[in-house]
Amino acid sequence: MKKTFLEYDKATLTVMVQAETPDRIKELIDKATPLGAEAFGMQFEQMKSEYRSTDTYKQLFAYADKPVYVTNYRSCQNEGKSDEILAEELLELADCGATLCDVIGDLYDRHPDEVAVSEDAIKKQMKLIDNLHEKGAEVLMSSHILQYTPAERVLEVALEHQRRGADISKIVTGADTMEQQMENLRIVNMLKENLKIPFLYLSGGECHILRRIGGELGCCMYLCVYEHDGLATPQQPLLENIKAIRDNM
């Protein structure tokens, strides 16, 4: 069966497995699989450099035996690397069998809202996305804005992700009041009506109900964790809880 994030009946239960070593990733895969994990997200910026090799990547992708979403963000073990190096490493991950590669929205042109504006940077992003597609990978473009953002701006960013060639648009904003949270729920429907590609719209802050019901409103996947260890993203819900919500809704 083809591994893909673009064909689904329900929002995909994607379990994020952040770890410094391959053995810890395998341990989390072993624990999450019986609980209903449908895909895995491996955040390679967390992995120690001595473990980062093509052999390790191929072994992990085969071990997961499910679609794998990969990130290679600037933080953690990647600190100090140029965006060009991060892009080369993404291409290497695609070569090794990653299903879905995350291209940061401000790659080659850093901005606080992670949306590049330089035409040269945008052309380089589009070329990178083409190259990832040529290697058989699907591409998600992400912008972590991390604060409440009006609907018009969210749609503008998502349409720009789509224009640049992404298969999935991922935007993370925020909500600190019930009014902002309700507006974020409305924005999900707006994205569903205006985008031609799947999307993942998430919220941080005090109000993050989107992470629990977004998939029932139109988001293409849930990002969850098996457990909240030292590297897991605190806002991401537990797999067992999100599966119960999805199945019952």
Disulfide bonds with the S-S distance in Angstrom:
none
